[in-house]
Amino acid sequence: MMSLSHPPTVRPVTIPFSDIQDKNEDLSALIEKGFGPNGLGIISISNVPGFSSLRQTLLRLSPKLAKLPEEEKEKLEDPDSRYNFGWSHGKEKLESGNPGKFLKADCSLLADMLKGSFYANPLLDVPTLDQALIQRYPAYCGRNIWPQSALPELEVAFKAIGRIMLDVGMMVAYHCDRYGRFYINISILIESPSLLLYTSSLMGFSLAELQIYFSDA
């Protein structure tokens, strides 16, 4: 009887917040391990100050939002953004205009009509006033819709954790940028197209994107 082989286990790379916060810390090996060709494309940041309590605060508000009267939740819906701002219960759509789908146990696809979601920009309530951008990118350029009278604490909690996530993301991006600059500089120094192509593959960029990235430096 043929034995079934187990797939290899790959664990995400974890970097402590104190290390990612230090701009002088050399994290290139961990960046490559997490985001390189053999990585999961995921890096976990541990021990972020205040994150756990902010997360708990926001999670405790989620059932309160879901239990608001239907008329209150309808005020939070935004069909113009394909329900990508405010409240959505089985209504949000993909760029194609089709509803999102999930994979069932039998591998068939089923429209995701059961999930309740709330979307908002945690930094800007009004990202832009440019109507051309709003019409072209309604899922990104819409206005936030907060339950200011029914659940005012949601806005505060949402923005607080969003700010921390952005700040940590920028720290990760700094170290990715530092790693990328190092390899780009090497490739240009020795003028090796093969190394430049390798760097492009390693960082997950296309060659054109890599050149643009360098020219903007």
WOWO-V487912 format. One record per backbone hydrogen bond with DSSP energy under -1.0 kcal/mol. NH is the residue of the N-H (numbers start at 1). CO is the residue of the C=O. E is the energy in kcal/mol with one decimal. If there is no record, write none. Layout:
nh->{NH;NH}
co->{CO;CO}
e->{E;E}
//
This chain:
nh->{13;15;17;20;21;25;31;32;33;34;35;36;39;41;44;46;51;54;55;56;57;58;59;60;65;66;67;68;73;74;77;81;82;83;86;87;88;90;93;94;97;102;104;107;110;112;113;117;119;134;135;136;137;140;141;144;148;151;154;157;158;159;160;161;162;163;164;165;166;167;168;169;170;171;172;173;174;175;176;177;178;179;180;181;182;183;184;185;186;187;188;189;190;192;196;197;198;199;200;201;202;203;205;210;211;212;213;214;215;216;217}
co->{42;44;46;16;17;22;27;28;29;30;31;32;36;34;13;15;48;50;51;52;53;54;55;56;61;62;63;65;69;70;74;78;79;78;119;76;117;115;82;98;94;110;108;104;102;100;111;88;86;130;131;132;133;137;137;125;146;147;151;153;154;155;156;157;158;159;160;161;162;163;164;165;166;167;168;169;170;171;172;173;174;175;176;177;178;179;180;181;182;183;184;185;186;187;192;193;194;195;196;197;198;199;200;206;207;208;209;210;211;212;214}
e->{-1.0;-3.0;-2.4;-2.1;-2.1;-1.3;-2.7;-2.5;-2.0;-2.3;-2.9;-2.1;-1.6;-2.5;-3.6;-1.8;-1.6;-1.9;-2.6;-2.2;-2.2;-2.2;-2.7;-2.1;-2.2;-2.3;-1.7;-1.4;-2.0;-2.2;-1.2;-1.2;-1.9;-2.1;-3.0;-1.7;-2.5;-1.5;-1.6;-3.4;-2.0;-2.3;-3.1;-2.1;-2.2;-3.3;-1.5;-3.1;-2.3;-2.3;-2.4;-1.9;-3.2;-1.6;-2.5;-2.3;-2.2;-2.7;-1.6;-2.2;-2.7;-2.3;-1.9;-1.9;-1.8;-2.1;-1.5;-2.3;-2.1;-2.6;-2.5;-2.2;-2.5;-1.6;-2.3;-2.5;-2.0;-1.7;-2.2;-2.8;-2.4;-2.2;-2.9;-2.7;-1.6;-1.7;-2.6;-2.6;-1.8;-2.2;-2.2;-2.3;-1.9;-1.5;-2.2;-2.4;-2.0;-2.7;-2.2;-2.2;-2.7;-2.3;-1.7;-2.3;-2.1;-2.2;-2.6;-2.0;-2.4;-1.8;-1.3}
//
